[in-house]
Amino acid sequence: MPQEIKRSILSHLHHVGRYMRQQGEMGMGVEHLTMHQVQALFFVKKRQPVRMRDLAENLRISPGSTSLFSDRLVESGWLSRCQDKNDRRAVCLKLSLAAEKKLDRMFKERFERVGRMLDALSPKDQRELDRILGQLEDFASRNIAKARE
């Protein structure tokens, strides 16, 4: 592939990613959450209860930083702590009921905003984009896994 095409693709990905982040941030402004906090909350939502070390690994921060990071989310009512059923020494995190409802609303609003961008593509182009992005995601996941080994 010629270098100019690669540069063009990277530029497009950068601009689309920036647009999507901005659209996501619009829905979070009222809640005063950072993107990192929202990432953590959605990770907990998908896998709750979540052990602190798993959250640290997902966020790529130290366990100590994860503790401070999660303290803020617990204090603001987004998360609560619980004990791991298999290891009483391990601390887990789960979403509060209010947080579940807020995240569902935020996700729905963000999905609608970003969905409008995808509506600019024909259904055929949407399927093709989904296929291509799936291949890139698979590549990225494999390389992240290799880097952790």
C-alpha positions in Angstrom: 0.0 0.0 0.0 1.5 3.4 -0.9 2.6 5.6 2.0 0.2 8.4 1.0 -2.8 6.0 1.4 -1.6 4.9 4.9 -1.2 8.6 5.9 -4.6 9.4 4.6 -6.2 6.5 6.5 -4.4 7.5 9.7 -5.6 11.1 9.3 -9.2 9.9 8.8 -9.0 7.6 11.8 -7.6 10.5 13.9 -10.4 12.9 12.9 -13.2 10.4 13.3 -11.8 9.4 16.7 -11.7 13.0 17.8 -15.2 13.6 16.7 -16.4 10.5 18.5 -14.6 11.5 21.7 -16.1 15.0 21.5 -19.6 13.5 21.1 -19.0 11.2 24.0 -17.7 14.1 26.2 -20.9 16.1 25.4 -22.9 13.5 27.2 -20.6 13.5 30.2 -20.2 17.1 31.0 -23.1 17.3 33.3 -21.7 14.4 35.3 -18.2 15.9 35.6 -16.5 12.6 34.6 -13.3 12.3 32.7 -13.0 9.9 29.8 -10.8 7.6 31.9 -13.5 7.5 34.6 -16.1 6.7 32.1 -13.9 3.9 30.6 -13.6 2.5 34.1 -17.3 2.7 34.8 -18.2 0.9 31.5 -15.5 -1.8 32.3 -17.1 -2.4 35.7 -20.6 -2.4 34.2 -19.6 -5.2 31.8 -17.8 -7.4 34.3 -19.1 -6.5 37.7 -18.0 -7.2 40.3 -14.5 -6.3 39.2 -11.3 -6.9 41.2 -9.2 -3.9 41.7 -6.2 -5.5 39.9 -8.4 -6.3 36.9 -9.4 -2.6 36.7 -5.8 -1.6 37.1 -4.8 -3.8 34.2 -7.6 -2.6 32.0 -6.8 1.1 32.7 -3.0 0.4 32.5 -2.4 2.1 35.8 -0.7 0.8 39.0 -2.8 -0.9 41.7 -2.1 2.0 44.0 -3.3 4.5 41.5 -6.4 2.4 40.9 -7.2 2.6 44.6 -7.0 6.4 44.6 -8.9 6.5 41.3 -11.7 4.3 42.5 -11.9 6.2 45.9 -13.2 9.2 44.0 -15.8 7.2 42.1 -16.9 5.6 45.4 -17.1 8.9 47.2 -19.2 10.4 44.4 -21.6 7.5 44.5 -20.7 5.8 41.2 -19.1 2.7 42.6 -19.3 0.7 45.8 -16.8 -1.8 47.2 -17.4 -5.4 47.9 -15.5 -8.5 48.9 -14.4 -11.1 46.3 -16.4 -14.3 47.0 -13.3 -16.4 46.3 -10.7 -14.3 48.1 -11.8 -12.3 51.1 -8.6 -10.3 50.9 -9.4 -9.0 47.5 -11.6 -5.9 47.1 -14.1 -5.7 44.2 -16.0 -2.8 42.7 -19.5 -2.7 41.4 -21.8 0.0 40.1 -24.4 1.7 42.3 -28.0 1.4 41.0 -28.0 5.2 40.3 -24.8 4.8 38.3 -26.3 1.9 36.2 -29.2 4.1 35.2 -27.0 7.1 34.4 -24.6 5.0 32.4 -27.4 3.5 30.4 -28.8 7.0 29.7 -25.3 8.3 28.7 -24.6 5.3 26.5 -28.0 5.7 24.7 -27.3 9.5 24.1 -23.8 8.9 22.9 -25.0 6.0 20.6 -27.6 8.3 19.1 -25.0 11.1 18.5 -22.4 8.9 17.0 -25.0 6.9 15.1 -26.0 10.1 13.2 -22.4 10.1 11.8 -22.7 6.5 10.6 -26.1 7.3 9.0 -24.0 9.3 6.4 -22.9 5.9 5.0 -25.1 3.5 3.0 -26.1 0.2 4.7 -23.6 -1.6 2.4 -20.8 0.8 3.4 -21.7 0.4 7.1 -21.4 -3.4 6.8 -18.0 -3.0 5.0 -16.8 -0.5 7.6 -17.9 -3.0 10.4 -16.0 -5.8 8.7 -12.8 -3.7 8.3 -12.9 -2.3 11.8 -13.4 -5.8 13.1 -10.2 -7.0 11.4 -8.3 -4.0 12.9 -9.7 -4.7 16.3 -8.7 -8.4 16.1 -5.2 -7.3 15.1 -5.0 -4.8 17.9 -6.2 -7.3 20.5 -3.7 -10.0 19.4 -0.8 -7.5 19.7 -2.0 -6.2 23.1 -2.1 -9.8 24.3 1.4 -10.5 22.9 2.8 -7.3 24.6 1.5 -8.5 27.9 3.2 -11.9 27.7 
